Amino acid sequence: EHGATVRGVGVDMVLGPVIDVEPNLGDVPLQPSRFFAGPPETVSTFGAAYLSGWERAGLFATLKHYPGHGAASGDTHITEGITPSLSDLEAFDLKPYRDLVGAAASTQVAVMIGHLTVPGLTDGVPATRSPAAISYLRNDLGYGDALLITDALGMAAVGLPEPEASVLALQAGIDVVLFTLSSQTGSVIDAIEQAVASGNLSEQHVTEAAGKVMAMLARDGHTCDANQ
């Protein structure tokens, strides 16, 4: 019913479900209402239900916020977010991603990358500009060719202007960059074009990422034709 209501007003993609896991100890850094209450197994169960329901309603879904915001040191909207070590994430926060990989592949689910710094994985930078974090998601967790999306690049944990952060996210292997201010669009496009022209960003990656978006748009008969 939720999916049908959303689809009925013309939305074709939702930036959810949130599959962050509440920590065993301490408070969550985001609004508690954004979390499914319970351990990783419960989060996986509810996450799977949302993927199924939204797929049946004709919606694309987005798992977030990889690699897990539940036990981060702070809310990445307003400050940096440092997670527990990779080994700790593997034992807890990343379980829903492993559990849902099959359902994600069968329903064309996207994954949103959080601005989360992971000791032992991201080398001191947020996952949104960490090739190692993206490689781990695609290769170790099995999300292969899934559409990967940044969290909003205007958030405090990014610490960079949106155009620079956009190029770094694409360099890391993310497909789609999100930012809040539409006034930044021209600057972001210019920065990406300059990075490709200078050889600092793979044109092949940009083309492949655009192809994923085009394929999703085509499902509903939409295009990116500037003449339409």
Sequence and secondary structure as in RCSB ss.txt:
>XXXX:A:sequence
EHGATVRGVGVDMVLGPVIDVEPNLGDVPLQPSRFFAGPPETVSTFGAAYLSGWERAGLFATLKHYPGHGAASGD
THITEGITPSLSDLEAFDLKPYRDLVGAAASTQVAVMIGHLTVPGLTDGVPATRSPAAISYLRNDLGYGDALLIT
DALGMAAVGLPEPEASVLALQAGIDVVLFTLSSQTGSVIDAIEQAVASGNLSEQHVTEAAGKVMAMLARDGHTCD
ANQ
>XXXX:A:secstr
 HHHHHHHTT  B    B     SSS  SS GGGS SS HHHHHHHHHHHHHHHHHTT B EEEEET  TT SS 
TTTS EE   HHHHHHTTTHHHHHHHHHHHHTT EEEE SEE TTTSTTS GGG HHHHHIIIIISS TT  EEE
  TTSTTT S HHHHHHHHHHHT SB   S GGGHHHHHHHHHHHHHTTSS HHHHHHHHHHHHHHHHHTT    
TT 
